[in-house]
């Protein structure tokens, strides 16, 4: 039964981008490494995301499937590649909610500190409460969670625009754009996190089979949500630069949550309270939307990979909730709240880029000359951003590279093992979708 309309699909993708959360979380990382180039990193990442959007848009116009990226890759490049993309997607999807939970817990703790509330385990209490609330909303079903993201998404749009205007009005004394300094390597290290800011925008494809007129509404939702969120984030990035000034952005090096102190000192405690509430709402929106997409992909995965068990949504969510808490606690134990957020965010971003490069190649393979130039350019730019960012990870954050290499090696070895040792399972993998031209189910059992 169709349950998701165009407006709801737009908000599913928009809230998976989460402009307000990107403002308080990813902008802090970009400011840390790219400094005054922050708004230009966001502009570049936004334009680059339009290239990646073209590939998802093209697939979503033809392939109506909750399988998303793995189905796109599998139909174009074969079972092995589709299987590999599935494992990569599972990796970054499983990490997303813990990553957001870790950041928002540290953020809320910094806010409580400003108001004079301290406690030895307060951050961990925030972490548990936030994660539990996200799973509770999604567990109530698609209709309840979609209704929530629709309302909260509109509120988030209104606040980010209003906040950006206020930031520009209360600009840093003596600010001038002439003080912006460009540096090549710091720019591209920021880009890897700028790309991450837009990584959730394709989440509506995982609800395609629940979307009315999916071959039209799903691609429309992608285009609309990317455009709205991109314009908002570019505007807010310039607003932050104007509001904080060059000296303010440099203070992110010593205080990851500097924005909270800046807002309090310049705009007062009442505005800080509202600012914090919308930061929490945005984090919650993004977590709910991401989890929604992941949960609705799983039954499709069970079907395409012929797993002879009934998919139990409740058991799956209980296991995933437990795993999310374990990941969060392990990461915090070894790296602390903000550093673990940066490490996991970098890992997610790299996996996202790999998946989109593979999706671009799949699009070229399927449509040949009809859709060649844009996905080729997208792959080249993504590859350059990947290489420069990978080599830019030095010192402590080089651990991102090690974790990425380890997970990719595990994924490849696992796919090869299944292909060699589990012939029956591997040969029965299929990538079903509804063709937008004839709305019939299509099996690609001949793909090797």
N, C-alpha and C positions, 0 to 999 in steps of 0.2 A: 504494500500500500504506500502511495506517495504521501509523505508527511512533511517534506521540507520545500518551501517555496523560494522564489528568487531572493526576496529580502532576507530570509533566514539564512540562506546559503551565503549571501554576502557577509552577514555578521559572523557566521561560522569562520570564514576566512579572515575577516578583519580582526576579530578578537584573538585569532591564532597568531597574528602579528603583534598585537598588543602595544600600540604606540606609547602609551603612558609608562608601561613597564620598560620598554626600550629606552625611554627618556631617563629613568632613574637608574637603570641597570647597565644596558649596553653602552649608552652614551658615556657613562663613567669610565668604562674600559677604553673606549675610543679616545676620550679626552686624555686618559692616562698615557696612551701611546702616540696619539696623533696630534694632541694639543689643539692649537687654533685651527687646524685643518678639519676639525670635527664636522662642520656642515658640508664641506666638500667631499669628505668620505661618505657621508650619508647620501649626497646627490649621486656620486659615482655608483654606490651600492644600489640605489633606487633604479638608475638607468640600466645597470647590469641585470637587476632582477626582472626588468621588462624583457630582456633577451631570454632569460630562463622561463618567464611566463609564457612566451610564445610557444615553447615546446609543450608545456602542460595544457595550455589552451587548445592547441592542435589535437592532442590526444583526447582531451575531455570532450571535444566536439564529435568524436567518432566512437570512442570506447567508453561505454557506460559500465563502470565496474568499481566496486569498493576496494579492489586490489591496489588501485593507484599505481605508484611507481613500479612495483615489481611486475605488475601485469603489463604495463607499457614496455618494460625492458624485455620481459619474457616473450611477448608477441613479436618483437622486432629482432631480438638477438638470441633467442633460444632459452631452453630450460635452465641451463647452468647459470647464465647471466641473470635471469629472472630470480632464481634462487638466491644468488649472491646479493642482489639488490634488496630482496626481502630481509635477509639477515642484517644488512646495513641499516635498513629502515627500522627494524625492530630495535637495533642498538640505540639509535638516537631518539626513538620514541620513548623507550624505557627510561632514558636519562633525562628527558625533558622536565617532567614533573619534579623529580628530586632536585634538579638544577634550579628551577624557579623557587621551590620551597626553601632551599638553602639561602638563596639571595634575599628573599622577602623576610625570612626569619632574622637575618642580620640587619636588614633595613629597619624592621619594626623595633628591634632591640636598641638601635641607635636613636630612634624616635623616643622610646621610653626613657632612655638615658637623658635626653634633653629635658623631659618632663620630670626627671628626678626619680624614676622607677628603675631599680636595679635588682638583679637576682642571679644566682649562680647557674640556674638551669632555665632561665626565662627563654633564651633563644631556642632551646630544644623543645620547650612547651609550644612555642609559636610554630616550629617545624611540624610537630605532630598534629596540632590543631588545624593548620592550613592544609596539610596533605589529606587528613581525614575529611575535611569539609569538601575538598575537590572530589574525592571519591564518592562521597555521599550524594552530591548533586548529580553526578554522572550515573550513579546506580539507580536513580529514580526514572531513568529512561530517556530516550531521545527527545520526546516532546517537551519534557520539563527542562532539560538542559538547554535545548535550542531556544526556548522562551526566555530563559535567563540571559543567555548570551545576546539575544536581540535587544532586550531592554538595557542591559549593562553596556552594550556596545555603543548605543546612541548616547548614553550618558558620558562615556569615555571620550567620544568625538567632541562633544560640547565642552567638556572641561579642558582638554588639551589645547583646543583653539583659544579658549578664554585665557588660560594660563599663559600661553605664548604671547598673546597681546599684552597682558599685564607685565610680563618679563621685559618686553620691548619698551613699554612706557617707563618702567623703573630701571632703565639701562645703567650699566656701569659708568661712572663719571669719566668723561674724557675718552670714551670708547671710539675707535676708528678702525675701519676695515684695513687700513694701510699697515696695521701691525701683524697681519697674518703672514706666517712664514711656512713655505712649502719645503718638505723633505721627502725624498722618494720612498725609502724603506719604512719609516714610521707611517706614511700614508697607507701603504699596502698592508701593513700589519693591522691597521685600523679597519681596512676593508673587510678582512675576514670576519670581523664582528659586525660590520655593517651589513654584510650578506646575511649573517645569522638573524639580524633584525627582521628580515623579510622571509625567513625560511618557513614560517608557519602558514604563509599565504595560500598554499595549495591544499589546505586541509579539507576544503569542501569536496574534493574529488573522492574522498573516502566515504562520503555520504551520497554518492551519485545514485545508487540504486534506491535510495529513499527520497530522491529529489524529483519533483514533478518536471516533466519536459527536460530531463537531465542533459541531453545533448545540446540544449540551448541555454538553460539556466545555470548549469555548472560552469561553463566557460565564461559566461557573462559575470557570474559572481566573482570569478578570479580577477577579471579585468577591473571591475568596479572596486573591489576591496584593495587590490594593489595600488590603484590610482589614488584612492582616498587616503589610505594609510601612508603612502609615499609622500604625498603633498603635505600632509600633516606633520610627518617626521622631519622633512626638510625645513619647514617653517619653524618647528619647535627647536631644531638644532641651531638655526641662526638665532633664535630667541635666547637660547641658553648662552651662546657665545656673547651676545650683546649684554645680557643680564650679568653674567659672571665676570666677563672681561678676561684678558689674557692671564692676569695674575690669579684670578679665581680658578680657571681651568688647570693651572699648574699645581694648585693645591690638592688636586685629586691624587697626586703622587704620595702625599702623606696621610690622606684621609679618603678612603673609598666612598664614604657616605657624606662627602663634603656638601653636597647639594642640600641636605637637610639643615645644616648650619647656616648656609647662605640664605635659604628661604626664610628661616626664622629671623635672622638679623636684618634682612631687607624688607620683608613683608609682614613679619609678626607671627605670633603663635597661632592665631585663628586660621590664617591662610595655610600655615604648616600643617595644621590638623586636617584641613580639607585636602591638601596636597597628598598627605600620607594615606588618607582614605581611598583616594582615586588610584594611588599607586598599588594599594592592596587589591582594589577592584580589578585593575588591569591584569595583575598577576593571576588573580583567580580566574578571570575571563580566559586568559591564554591557557592556563592549565586545564580548565574544563574543556575547551575546544580541542586541544591536542589529545587529551585522553578520550574524548568522544570519537575522534577520527581513528585512533588506534584500536579502540574497542570494536568499532564497526568494521574495521578491516579484518579482524580475526576470524569471523565466520566465513568470510570469503576465502581466506587462507586455508581454513579447514576443508572447504569444498574443492579448491583448486589443487591441493596437495593430497586429496583423498585420505584424510586422517579419519579413521573409522571410529570416531568417538563423537558424541553429541557435544557441541560447544556449550559449556556452562558459563554463562556470563558472570554469575555471582562468584563461582570458584575462581575464575580467571582474575576478577577484580580483587578478590581477597589476596590471592597470591601476588599480584602486581603491587598492591598496597604494601604488603610485607617487604617485598623486594625493594620498593622505593625507599622505605624507611632505612633498610639495611645499607643501601648504597649511600644515602645521605649521611648516616652516622660514620661509615667508614671514611668517606671523603673528608668530612669535617675533622675526624680524628687525626688524619695525616696532613691536611693542608689548611685547616681553619675554614671559616665561613666564606670570606670573599675569595681567597685563592682557589678554593675548591670550585666555586662558581665559575671563575675564569677558566680553569682547566677543563671542566665539563663542557662549558660553552664553546671553547675552542675545538674540543673533540666532536661535538655535535655539528659545528659549522663545517669542519673538514669532511665529515661523512655526508652531509647535505650536498656539498659541492661534488663529491664523487658520484652520488646518485644522479645529480642533474647532468653531469657530463655523460654518463651512461645513457640517460634518457634522451639526450640530444642525439647521440649516435644511433639509438634505436629509431628515432623519428626519421633521421636521414636514411636509414636502412629500409624502412617501410615505404616512405613516400618518394625516395630518390630525389630527382631534380625538382620536384614540386615544392619540397620544403628542405632546402639544402643550405642556403646562405646564412640565415639567421641562427639556426642551431650550431653551425660551424663556428661563426663568430663568437657565440655564447660560450662554446667549449674552449676556444682559444683564450678568451678573457678569463674564464673561470680557472683554467689551467695556470695561467700566469699569476693570478691572485693566490692560488693554492701554493705554487712553488715559492713565491716571494714570502708568503706568510709562514710557510713551513720552515724555510731557512732563517726567518726572522725570529723563530722561537728558540731563544738561547737562554742559558742560565737556568733558573728555577723552572720556567714554563716550557723548557724542552721536554718535560714529562708528557706534554700533550702529544708530541710526535711519537714518543715511545709507545704510548697507549694506543694511538691510532695504528701504528704499524702492527702491533700485537693483535689488535682486533681484526684488521684486514687479513693477516696471515691465518688467524683462526678461521675466519669466514671462508677463505679460499680452500683451506685444507678440509673443512667440514663438507663443503659442496663436493669436492673431489672424492672424499670418502663415501658419501651417499651415492654418488654416481657409480663408483666401482663396487661397493659392497652391498648396496640395497637396490638392485636392478629393478625389481618389481615396483618399489615405491617411486623411484626416479622416473621410470618409463610411464607411470600413470599420472605424472604431473601435467596439468593442463592450465591454460589461462583463459578462462571464459569471460565473455563480455557481451553486452547487448549492442548490436550494430545500430548506429543512429539512422542508417539508411533503410533497414528493414526490420529493426527491433527484434531480431532473432538471436538466440544464443549461438555463439561461435566457439568451437573447440580448436585449439592448436596443438593437437597431440603429435603432429609430425615434427615439431620443433625439437631438436636434439641438444 
